[in-house]
Amino acid sequence: KLATEAEEIALKYFGFETETTWKEDNTPLTKADTEINDLVIKRINETYPEHSIYGEEKSDSKENSKYIWVCDPIDGTMAFSCGLPLFVFSIALVDQSNGLPILGLVNDPIMKYMYWAYKDSGAYRNGKKISVSNNTTLKNTYLNTGASGRTVGFSNLPFMKTLSEKKCAVMRYPSFIYGGIQVANGKYVGAVFYAKAGHDVAALKIITEEAGGKVTDLNGNERRYDQDGIGCVVSNGKLHNEILECVRAGKL
C-alpha cells in the first residue's frame, strides 16, 4: 500500500518539466523525493511508532528501536529529473541487532513491476516467484554497475576492462537498484555498487538472496544495511567469487 502511494506521488511529478534543486553533494533533488520520504515516515510512525526510519532525504531515529526501515524514495533522481523512466522506489525492514534486512520491496512505477521478499519466503515480481540465473560463466551475460568507486577504495575502470575481456556485457543506469533488481529477476548475473549508502542496497540484499543469489560488500564480507558500508556485490551466487576477483582488480 505504501509503495502504491509512493508511486502516485512519483508519477504526479514525473516529466520533462520536473523542477530540480541540488544538494550539497552535487546530486539532484525533486519534490517527489522529499514528499515520498515524508510519506514513508508518516505511514511507519502511524503503524509502527516504535520503529526507526532511515531515508535518503530524511530520517527518524527512535532510541533502542529493534527495527529500522531503510528507504530510497526515488533511486535514479538524475533520470527522474530529466524525464527519463529509469527510477524506482525502494524500502527494506532491517533488524538492528545485526543490520540485516528481513523484508524488502522495490517498485518500478513506469513498468508496473513490484518486487518483494521476506525472510525464508522466496522472492516475487507482481506475485510471481522469481529466481536468479543458472549461468556459471560470465561469457555472454549482463552485469550492472554504477559510477566510479573511488569513495570506497575501488575503481570500476579495471573491473569493467576485465569483464569486457571475459565477454560480459556491462550496463550502467542512473539508478543502481533499477539494474540491480534484474539479478533476482534472472536477467543479469551480477551488479556491483561502488558507493557507501545502505539505502541503495538494503532491499536488493534480501530480494536477491531469497531468489537464490548472494550479496556481500566489495571485499566479499557481510555488511550492515542500516548504515554506510564498503559497496556491494550482488550476484546469482554461482559467479560471486569470479565477480569479486574482477572487483579486486580495481582495488586502490
N, C-alpha and C positions, 0 to 999 in steps of 0.2 A: 504493500500500500504506500509506504514511504517512497519507494523508488518510482512509483507511478506519479505521485505528487511532484517529485523532483523532475520527472520527465516533462510534465506540463509547464513547469517554470522554464526549463531549458528551451523548449520549443517556442515559448512566448517571446523570448529574446533573440532566438537564433535567426541569422540572416546576414546579408551583406551590409546592413546599416547598424550592426551591433555597436553600441558605444563601449569604448575601451579606455581604461586608465592603466597606469603602470606602477607596479610595486617597486620597492627599493632594490629587490634582487633582479630588476630588469625583466620581469615576466609580466604578461598582461593580466588584467582583472576586469571582469564584467559584472553587471548586476546579477546575472544568473548565478555566478559563483557565490556571491555573498547571500543572496536570497535562499539558495538551496542549503548552504551551510547553516543559516539561521533556522531554516525549517527542520533540519536534522536535529539541532539542539533542542528546539521546541518540542518536537514529537517524542524524542527519547526522554526528556525531562517529564513529559506527561505520563509516559508509560513505565519508565524505569528510572525514577528520580534519584536512586542511589548509584546509578552508573555514571562514569565519566565519558566525555566526548573529546576526541582529538580530531579536529577538522583542519584542512589545509589553510582555511581563511580565519577560523575562529575555533577556540576550544573551550571546554567547560570541565574543569578538573574537580572531582569530589574526593575529600580526604578518606583514605582507607577503602576506596571502592575496589571490589573484586574484579569488575569488568569495565572495559573501555571500548567505546565504539569509534573505530578509525575510519574516517570518511574523506574522500576526494570528491567534492561536489560536481566539478567538471574536470575530468582528466583530458587534456587536449584543449586548453583555453586558447592557445595560439590559433589552432584551426577554427575553433568555435567563433573567435572574434573576427575571423576573415570570411565567415560564411561557408566554411568547408565542413562537410558532415563526417568528421573523424574525431569524435569525442564520446566519452561515456561517464556515467555516474558509478561510483564505487563505494562500498561500505563493508566493514567487517566487524565482528564482535570478537574482541581479544581478551583472553584470560590474563590478568596482570600478574598472576603468580609465576608464569613462565614466558609471557609475551607472545604466546601463540594464538592464532585465530581459531575459533570453534564454529564460526559461521561466516560466510562471505557471499556477496552479491555484486554483480556487475551488470548494468543496464545500458544498452545501446538504443537511445531514443529514436534514431533515424531508421535503423533496420528492424526495430521492434524485437530485438533479441535480449532476453533476460537470462543471465547465467547465475546459478546459485549452488551452494553446497553447505552442508553442515556435517560436523564430525561423525565419521563412521556411517554415513548415509548416502554416499555417492555424489556425483555432480550432475547438474541438469541444465539444459537450454530450453526454455519455454516448456518445461515439464518432461522433456525427452532426455533420457540418461545419455551422457556423453563420456568419452574416454580418449586418452592420449593415443598418438600413433604408435605403430609397431616397428617403425624404422630402426634399424640397427647400424646404419651408415649415414653419414652426413651428405653423401653424394645425392644430387637431385632432390634436395629438400629445401624447405624455407625456414629461416630463423629471423627473429625480430630483435632489434636493438635500438638504443636511444642515442642521445648526444654523447660527446666526448666525456670520458670518465675520470678526468684528472682530479676531481674533487675527492675521490675515494682511493687515490693511489694507483689507478689503472688508466690506460689509454685504449680506446677501442680501435685505433687505426691498425696496429699489428694484428689484433683479433680479427678484423674484417679481411685483412690480407690472407691470413691463414685459412679462414673459411672459404675464400674465393679459390684458393689452391685445392681445397677439398671438394670443390664443385657444389658448395652450399650457397644458395641464393639468400642474401641478407636484405631484409626490408626494414625501413625506418618510418615511423609515424610520429606526428607531434603529440600523440597520446600513447605512452608505453603500454597502458592497460589495454587499449584497443587492439594492439598487436599481440600482447602477451596472453590474452584470453584464448587466442587461437591454438595455444599448446594444449589446453584442456579440451578444446573443440576438435582436436585431432588433425588440424591443418598444418601447424608448424611443429618442428621437433624441439624448438627451444626459443628462449627470449632472455636477453641479458640486459640488466638495468645498471647503469653506471652513476647513480646518484644515491643520496643517503636516505631520503624520506620513506617512512614506513607506510604512509597513506597511499603511495603509488603501487605497493606490492602486497599489502595485507590480504585483500580479497583473493588475489591471484594465488597466494600460498595455499589456502585451503581448497579452493576450487580445483587447482591443478593436482594436488595430492589426492583429493577424493576421486579425481578422474584417472588416477593410476600413475601420475608423474612424480617428480621430485623437485624441491625448491631449497636452495641454500644461499649463503652470501657468496661473494666473488672468490673467497678463499676455500669454498666448499664446506663451510661450517654452518651450523644452525645460527639463526639470529632472532632478535626480538622484532615484533611488528607494531609495538606501541611507542617506538622511538626510532631515532636515526640508526642506520647500520651501514655495513660495507657493501652496498649494492645488492644485487640479487641475480641468481641464475635459475631460470625456470626451464624445465625440460620434461621430455617424455620418460625420463628415468633411465632408459637403455643407453642414451647418449650423454648422460650427465657428466661422466668423468672425461669424456673426449671434449665436450664443450668447455669444461673447466681448464683443460690443458690449453685450449685455444685462448681462453681468457688470460691465463698466466703469461702468455707471450707478450701481453701488453702491460705487465706489472712494472711500475715505475720505481 
